[in-house]
Amino acid sequence: MSENVVHLHKPTDPPTADTAPTVLTVVPDAPSAPPVPLWVRSGRAVKSAVTHESTRATVRAAARHGLYTFNGGRIVARRAWDGRTGSRYERMIRAAEAAGNLEAAEEWEERLQRFRAARHHRRMDLLHSPVDAAKGVAVGAGMSIGVLVALGVVMAINTGHVGDVITPLSATVDFIALLIRIVQVVWGPALSIGPFLALLALWSVGRKQHAAPAWALPANVRNSEGEPITPSIVVKALRDLGVPALARAIKEMGDAGASMLGPIRIAGCGVEVDVTLPSGVATNEVQGKRRKLAENLTRHEHEVFITIPQAARTVRLWVADSGALDEPIGPSPLVTDGTMTADYTKGKAPWGQDLRGDAAALSLYQRHLLITGLSNQGKTVALRSLALWLSLDKSVQFLMGDLKGAGDWNMFDGLATTLIQGPTDEHVIQVTEMVEGAVEEMNRRLQAPPGTVFPPLIVLVDEAQVAFMCPAKGTGKDKRPYGGAKADSRYFMAVRKIHNQGRAVNVLMWQGTQDPTNENLPKLVREGAHTRASLALGTESQARMALGDKAVDGGAAPNLLRPGLDRGTLVVASDGISIPAGQSSITVRTHYIDDDAATAITDRAKALRDGVTTLHAIDHSPEHDPLADIAAVIGDAPRVRTKDVLARLAARNADAYGDWSFLDLKRVLDDADASPYKSDGVMCAARDRVARALANRDGDGSASAE
C-alpha cells in the first residue's frame, strides 16, 4: 500500500519556467449603457416640447387673447353697471372722504341724489309709455296712410286711371315685404356671426386696456421701459412711494384712488397730471422721492419733473416719453429765418423749447440777467444766443467782457462798443473799468431831463467768477481791490450800482458764471438779477444760490440735471418768460447756435448799423505816456477844459487817443491823483495837478529804482 505525503510548508524557491503556471489576462469589454426606458425618453421629449420657446409663446398668446376677451367682458360689464347705478358716485364719495376733502364729498353726494331722482323719473315714465307709444303708432299709421292716399289721388287725376289711387299704398306694402324677406335671409347668419362679433368687441376692449397678466403680454409691451402713463399706473406709483399716510389713504379709497388725479394731458414729449394729495401728506414728501417715483413709473429720474402749482396740497407731475429728452430739438429761428429782426422793448428772444414742446421765448426788456452752471454745460452758448437776437435791434449798444478769452465772442468785434477778451488780472482790471464806465453813463442818464429816452446799453461779462476772485488791487492813491464781495471791491460795487438803478435808464447787467459759491457769486449780486437761469449744478445748495429759495422750494432742480447729457438745458426763474400758473420756474432746452451761424447773424446785425468801432482796452505796446501827453497838451495854461484836452490828445496821437472819451481821461487823472474839477460850470484839467502827479510818479520811480 502506497503512502501519500502531504507537505505542510510552502516551498520558498520560485518556480522555474517549466513549472511556472500559465496566467491568461482577460480584459472584459466596456459595459454597454443600460437601455433607457421608454417612459424616460417620452418624459424628456415632453419636457423639451413644453419648455420650447415656441410652445411658451403659443401658451402666452392663447392665455393673452383669452384673458383679453374675458377681462374685456368684465370691463364692459363694469361700465354698464356704473352707467345704470350710482356705484361710480359712491366710489367718488368714499375717495373724497378718505382724502379729507369734505366739499368734494358733498358735491358727489349731491350728484348722486340728482342721478337717483332722474332714474326714478325715467322709471315712472315707463308706466305711461306703452299707452303713449300705442297712440303714437296709431296716429303715425293713420297719417301715413292718409298721405299715401292723397298722393294716389293726385297720381290718378294726372293719369286718368282710378286704379292709381292705391299705387302708393301697394308700393309701400311691397317695400315692407322686401324688407321682411331681407331680414329673413340675414337673420340666420346674423344669429351665427353675432356672438363672434360680440366676442371680438370684448377682445378689442381688453387688448386696448392690456387686460392680461404681465407674463402673457407681448415682449415689446412686457419689456418696454416706458409704458403708457394711465391713472392706475400713477396711483400705483404713488401708493408704492414709501409715504405711509399716502399709501393708507389710497388703500382706503379702494379702486377710486384715481380721483386724486386731474386729467392726464399730452404735454410736448410727455404727459402732465395734477395730483391732489390726501390730508396728512405734504407736497415735499413727494418731491423728496423723485427718483423712486420715476422708477415706479418705469422712467429715469431725469424724465420726471415735480412742481408745485397754486392749488393747495397739489403736485404737478410731468412725465416724459421714454428717451424723448435725449432727442435734440430743432435749430434756432435766428438761423433758419434770415429776415428776423429784434425789438428790445416789445419782442422776445427765441431761446428754445419747454418740456411741453412749446417755443420758449424770453423778454429782455429792463431785466438784469444771470446764467450759471457747471463748466462746459452750454452757458456761453445760451448767453450768446440772447445777445445775438438783441443785436438785431440796431438801437442796442454792447459793452462786453469775456474773462475766458477763448474767442467765443469774436463775432461781436465791430458790433460791440467795447470787447475785452482774456483771463488775466489785467483783463479783469479793464473789465472792471468798463463796468465803472457804464456806471458813469447810468448816472449821466439818471440826471438827464425827465422824459429823455435812452438806447439800451447791455453790459455783458462772461465768466464773471474770474472778476470776483481777482486778487489785484489799485495803484496810486486808490488801493481798493478789483475782486472780492465786500463794499471796497470795485467790480462788486459797480455791478451793485447798475443792479440798483440801471434798469430805469436801460443800462442792464448780464453775467455768466461757473460753479457758483458765496465767494465767486456774492448773494447781493445774484439776487439783483431779474432773470436767473441755471444749467446742471452739483448740489441743491448751489441750485438755491443760482435760482433762489422760492424757485427750488417750488420744484426747480438744476442739480438733478445730468452734466454732459443735459447740456444746454436750463431751469429759468423769471417774469420775462411764460411759466405755467402756480409754478416758480420752467425748464428750457435751448437752441444750439455754433460759431459759424453766430457769425452770420452778427454780419446781419452789422449791416443794420452805420458802423461801430470796437475798443479793445488791452494795449501792450508802450508807445505813449498818457499822463505826460496830458501835461504836454495843457502846456503853460493854468487849466484847460477837458473837452479841449481830448481834442489836443487826438491831434497829438490819433491812434492812441482818437477813441478816448471823458471817462478815459478821468480814469488816468484819477489814478494819478490829478482829478479834473469844475471851473465856471465846465470840467477842467489843472496844469499844477498834472505836473505834481508827474513829479510824484517820477520820484517814486527813481526811488524804487535805487
Secondary structure, DSSP 8 states (H G I E B T S, - for coil): --------S---S---TTTS-----------------HHHHHHHHHHHHHHSHHHHHHHHHHHHHHHHHHHHHHHHHHHHHHHHSSHHHHHHHHHHHHHT-HHHHHHHHHHHHHHHHHHHHHHHHHHHHHHHHHHHHHHHHHHHHHHHHHHHHHHHHHH--GGGGGHHHHHHHHHHHHHHHHHHHHHHHHHHHHHHHHHHHHHHHHHHTT-S-GGGS-HHHHS-SS----HHHHHHHHHTTS-HHHHHHHHHHGGGGGGGB---EEETTEEEEEEE--TT--HHHHHTTHHHHHHHTT--GGGEEEE--SSTTEEEEEEE-TTGGGS-----HHHH-TT----TTT--EEEEEETTS-EEEE--TT--EEEE-STTSSHHHHHHHHHHHHHTSTT-EEEEEESS-SSTTGGGTTTSSEEEE--SHHHHHHHHHHHHHHHHHHHHHHTS-TT-----EEEEEESTHHHHT---B--TT---BSSSSSTT-HHHHHHHHHHHHGGGGTEEEEEE-SS--TTTS-HHHHTT-SEEEE---S-HHHHHHHH-HHHHHTT--GGGS-TTTTTTEEEEE-TTS---TT-S-EEEEE----HHHHHHHHHHHHHHSS----B----------HHHHHHHHHTT-SEEEHHHHHHHHHHH-HHHHTT--HHHHHHHHHHTT---EEETTEEEEEHHHHHHHHHHHHHHHHHHH-
